[in-house]
Amino acid sequence: MPWESARGYNRGVMNARLSVGIETNCTAPLRLERVSMRLFKLMGVDSLLLPDHYLSFVPRSVWNPESTPAARLVPSPDAFFDPFVMMGMMAARYPRVRIGTGVTESFRRHPATLAQAFVTLDHLTGGRAILGIGNGERENTAPYGIPFTKRVARLEEALTIIRRLWESRGEPVDFDGSFWRLRRALFTTPLHDRKPPALWVAAHAPRMLGLAGRFADGWYPTIKMSPADYRERLERIHTTAAAAGRSLASFEPATQIQIVIGASRKRALDQMLKVPAAAALSMLLPGALWSRHGLAHPLGEDFEGFPDFVPDDVTEAQIEAAQRRATPELLADALFAGSVDEIVTEVRALVGAGLRHVVIWNIGPIVSGATAGDLVRLALLVRRLKRITIPVVRPAAPTRVEQPFRAPAYGTGAARAG
C-alpha cells in the first residue's frame, strides 16, 4: 500500500466526531507533568503532543511569583524535558492515546534519527505515533550556535530522506542534497504493521503548505485562522497533493489552538493583559498583525513572529511597551479566549472548514496559576469539543491514479531558495 493512504487514524478510518488533543508543557517539575498527563487522559483526550524546545517563549525577567501566578508551580518556563525520552515513558503509561511531537524540526536531529525514533514509538504505542514537524524556531537554534537559515529547504530534504528510508524496505538509500548526503544508507527497522508513522507538517505559508501536500499525512498549523483562511490553505494542500499524484483520502487536517478560558472573552483577555508574562506573549504575533490593528510592534513592523523570537533578546522596555500597547482585540486575533461556549463556537466553525483534530495549548494557567476551577473548565471544554460531529462530505470522483511515493528530484531552484 502506498504510504500516502496508510494513515488517518485506526489505520485509515476517520472519526465521525472531532478528535481532541492537548499539548503538554514537557517541563519540570516532573511530578506536575505526570499529574497533568493523567488528568488529560481522564478527560478523554485522543492525543498528547509534546513541544520540542530548549527555551520557552517567555522572557525570564517576567517569570516570577510576584507578577506571574504560574511561577509558583513552575520555577522556570525553560526547564524542558527531552520529548523523545518522555514519549517512551508515555507509550508505556497511556494506552489508546496518540502520542507525538507538536512539533520537532530537523536542525537538531538528523532525518534518519527522526525516522528511527518515530518507527520505534509507533511500535511502542501500537501504531499511535505522530511525527509533528516544522521548519524550526530561532530560540532553539541561534543561542546554541546552529545557523537558522534555509529553513524550508532543509525541511524539504529532511522529509524526502525520512520518506525514502521508511519506503526503502531495507534496501540501501542514496541521496545527494545541500544539507545531507546518504551513501548506501540502510533502514531495516520494520514498520509497525507494515505502515509508517503518521507525519504531520506544521505549515502556514505557501511553500510549507506545498510540503504538507507532497509529504504529510496531516496538517498542524499553530496560528489562529478564520474558517475561510483555513479552508483556502487546506485546498492549497489538496491541490499540491493532486499535482503530485497523491490521494489524501485519509489526510488529517488539524490545528493547535491557544486558549484562555474565562467567564467571557472580554474578561479573559482583559485579565491576560494585566499579567506581564502573558502580555509579553503578544510579542510573538507578527508585526503585520499589530499594524492591522493600528499598533506598533515593540520589535518592529517587519518582525516575523514566533519563529524569529528569542526571549532573552527582548528588553524590559520592549516588554513594558507590549503590555502598554497590546489590546484585547489584538489578542483575540491570536487566542481562542472566553467561555467554553465561545471557544466551542469558534472551533465548530473551523470544523465546517475541514478541521478534524484540534490540539489545545492552554495558556490560561499563566494568568490564573492553574486553579481547580481551571481544570473543571478545561475538562468541560474537551468534552464539548469531542461532541462536535464531522460533516459528511461525498468524495469527488478521482482525477488521478494513486501512485506510490516517489521522492522528488532535489536541486530545483525553489527547493534551494531557503
N, C-alpha and C positions, 0 to 999 in steps of 0.2 A: 504494500500500500504506500503511495506517495506520502511524504511527511506532511504536506500541507493539509491533508484531510484526516490526519491521525487523531487530533485532539480538539474537542471542545471541552467538555468535562464528562465524566463517565464514558470516556473513550468515544467522543463524538456526539453524545446525546446532550442537547442543550436543555437547561432548566426551563420549566414553564413559568417560574417566578424569578424575580431579580435575585441574583446572588449577592451576598453582603459580606465584606471582609473588613478587617481592622488592621491598620498599620501600627505596629508596636513601637515603643521608644528604643528598645535594644540598648538601654543604658543602665549603668549602676544606679542604685544597688540591685544586685541580682534577685534578692528576695522580693522586691517590689515588682520586678519584671515578671517573675514566675507567678506571683499572685494575680497580676493583671492578665496574663495569658489564660490562667484558669478561669477567671471571671469572663473573659471574652468567649471562651469555649462554652461556658454555661449559658451565655447569652444566645448561643446558637449560630455563631458566625460560620460562614462557609470557608473563609480563608484567613490566614495570619501571614502578613507580609512584614518584612523587616527592612529598615533603611541600612545602607552600607556607607557609613561615614567615619571619618576621623574627628571632624568638628561638627558642631551644631550650627544653626543659623542665628543663634542668639549671642550678641556680644557679651563677654564675661562681665563687663562693667555694670550691667544692669541685672545680673543674675545674683540676687542676694535676698534674704528673707524679708528685709525691710521694704523692698519695692516689688518683689515677685513672689506671690504666695507659694508657687510650686517649688521654690528653692528650699522650703522647709523639708520636703520629701526627697528631692533630687539635688544633692550638693553641687553637682556640675552637669550642665547640659552637654558637655563634650566628652563625658566618660562612657564612650561607646564600647560595647562588646563586639567581637567579630561575629557577623551574622552567619557565616558559614559554619562556625562551630556551634552557634546557637541553634541552627536549623537541624543539626544532628540530634541535639537534645530534644527538640520539639517533635521530630519524627517519631521518637520513642514514646513520648508522653501524650501526644494529641492525635489519636486516630480519627480518620474520617474528615479531617480538616486539611484543606490545601495549604501548602507551606512554600514560601518563596521570598525573593528579594523585591523590594519596591523602592528604589531599584539599585542594581550594581552598574559597573561600567568596565571598560577594557583598558583603562590607564594603569590600574594597579594589579591586574591579573591577566595572565596570558589567556587567549581564547581556548587553548587546549585545557587549561586549568578549569575554566568555566564549564567547558563541555564535560569534563570528567566529574566535576563536583555535582552537577545537576543530574547526571545519569545516576550517580551514587545516591543522591537524595531521592530520586524517583524510585529506586529500588527500596530504600528505607521506608518510604511512605506508601508503597503500593501504587505508584502512578499518580501521586498528587503534587508533584513538584512544579513550581512556576519559576522560570528564569526571567525575571523582570530586569531589563537592561536599557540604559540610555547612553547619552554621549558625555556624561560627566559634569562635574561642578568644580569651579576653581578652588574652593576652600579645601577640597580633598586632594589637590594636586600641587598647586603653586607653593604652599608653605613647606612641602616635603620634597621640593626640587624636581617635580615632574612637570615638564612643559605642557601647558594647557592649550594646545594648538591642534588644528586639523581634526576637530572632534568628530565630525560626521564621517569623514573619510576613514578615520581609524575604526569607528564603529562598523562601517560597511565591511571592512576587511575582517573584523572580528566575527561578524555574523556569517560571512562567507566561510571562514575556517570552521566555525562551530558546526554549521550545517554539513560541510564536507566530511568532517570527522564522524558525525552522527550517521551519515549515509554511506560511510566507507565500507561497511560490512567486514572490517578487519583488514582491508587491503591498504597498501601504502598510499599516502596522500602527498602530492607535491603542490606547492603554492608559491608564487612569486608576487609579493606585494611591496608596498612602500614601508610598511611597519614590521611585517613578519614574513619570513621565508620558511617553508616546510620542505624537507627533503626526505622522502620515503617515511613520513611520519605515520606511525601506527596508532589506531584507536580500536582496540579489540574488546573493550569492556562491553558486554552485551546490553542492549537497550531493554528496559523493563517491558515485558510483554511485546517485544519487538517494535516498540514505538518510542520516539524521542520525547523528552520532557516538553511541556508547554513552554513556549517562548513568547513573552510579551515585550513589545518595544514602547518605551516612553517617547512619544513623538508629538510635536506641535507644528513645526514649520514644514514647508513643502518637501524638502529633501528627506527629512526624517519620516514624514508620512509615507514617502515613497519606499523607504526601507521597511517600514511596517508592512506595506503591501507585498513586498517581494520576499520577506523572510519570516514574518511573525505569525503566530497562532492567536495573538491577542494584541490589543492596543491599550496602553496605560498612560493617558495624559494626566498631568498633575496640576493644570491651571483650570480655573473656572471658565466655562464657555456657556453661551446661550444655546438653547436647543438647535437653532438654525446653524450656528457655527459648528456644533458637534456633528450634526448631520452632514454638513458640507465637507468636513475633514474626513469623516468616515467614508464618504463617497470617493474622495481622493484615494484613500487606501484601496478601495474596491477597484477603482479604475486602474491603478498601478498593478494590482494583482491580476486583473484580466489581461493586461498587456503582456504580463509575464507567463500567461497560460496557467495561472493558479486558480484553484477553487477555494473560496472562503466559506464553504458551507458550514464549517464548524468553528469559524473565527469568533473570537470572544471580545467584543468592544467593552472596555472597562473604563474607569476613571477613578482617580483619587480625589476625595473631597475633604477640604479642611473645614472643620466645623467648630462652632461655638454655640452651645445650647443655652438658652435663657428663656425668660418669660416672654420676650418678644424680640424681634430683630433689632429694633432701636435700642432697647435696654442692653442687649448683649454687646452691640457694637460700641455704645457709649461707655460701658464698663471696660471694654477692652482698651480703649484709648487712655484710660486712667492708669494703666499698668505699663511702666516703661519697657519691660521686655516684650510685651505684646505689641506696643506701639512700634518698637524697633522692627518688628516683622513686616511692617508696612514698607520698609525699605527693600524688601525682596521683590516688590512689584516693579515692573519696568518703568522707566521714565516716561515712556509714551502714554502709559495708563494714567499716571499722575497728570500729565499735560491735558489729557481729555477731560479731566475734572478741574482744569484751570489752576493746577497746583504745581509748584516747583519741587522736583525730587531732590532731596539733600545730596545725592550723589550725581546729579546732573541729568538733563533731559535725554541724553543718549545712553544712559545706564541700561544694560540688557535685562537685569532682573536677577533672580536667584542663582542661575548658573555662574554668574560673574561675581557673586557676593563672597567676601571674606570677612567674617565678623570682627576680627581683631584689627582690621584695617580701618574700621569705622571709628570716628572720633566722638567724644561726648557731645560736642557741639552739633554734630550731624544727627545723633540720636535725639537730642533735645529738639532739633528742628523737625524731625519726623513726628515726634509726639505733638508738637505745636501745630504743624500744618495738616497732618492727616485728618480726614473727615470720615464719618460713618459711611457716607456714600462711596468713598474710595474703597474702604474695606469690604463693603457689600459686593463690589465687583470681583472680589477675590475669595471671599469666605461664604460658606453656607451657614448663616447665622440666624438665630431666632429660636422660636418654639419648635417642638417636634413637628407640629403640623406644618409650619412654614418650611422647614427643611425637607420634609417628605414631599411637599408640593413641588419644590424646585427639582428634586431628583426625579419625580414622576414625569416631569416634562422632558427630561433627558432620556428616560426610558422610551418615550414616544419617538425620540430622535435616533434610537438604535442602541442605547446603553443596555448592557446585560449583566454587568458585575460592577458594583460600587464598593470602593475601599475607603473606609473612614480614617482620617487622621484627626484625632480630637485634640485641638489646642486649647480647649476651654480650661483645663486644669492650670495652665499658665496664669489665667486670670483669677480662678477661684481657689486653687490649691487642692482640687480633687476631693470634693465632699461626697458624703453618701448620696445626697440628692443628685449630684452629677452622674453617679453610676446608675441610679434609677432611671434618669432621663436618657442616658446612653442606651441602656438595655431596652427601653421602650422604643427608641429610635430604630435600633436594629430589628426589633420585632415588627415594627410598622413597615420598614423598608422591605423586609423579606416577604411581606404580603402583596407587594406590587406585582401584578401579573404582566407577563411579556405579551405584547400584541402578536397575534398570529398573522404572519405575512406569507402569502403564497409565493413560493420561489419562482423567479423568472426562468424561462427556458434557457438552458446553457448555450452560450455563443462560442465556446471554445472547448476543445477536448482537453481534459485534465492531463497534465504531464508530470512525470516525476521531477523532483527538484534538480535543477542544474545550476550550479553556482555561476553567476555572471562573470564574463571575462573582465578581469580587473585591469585598470590602467587608463580608463577613459578620462577625459578632461573633467567631467562632472565628479567622478569619484575622487579625483585628486585635488579638488578645489579646496577641501578642508573647511 
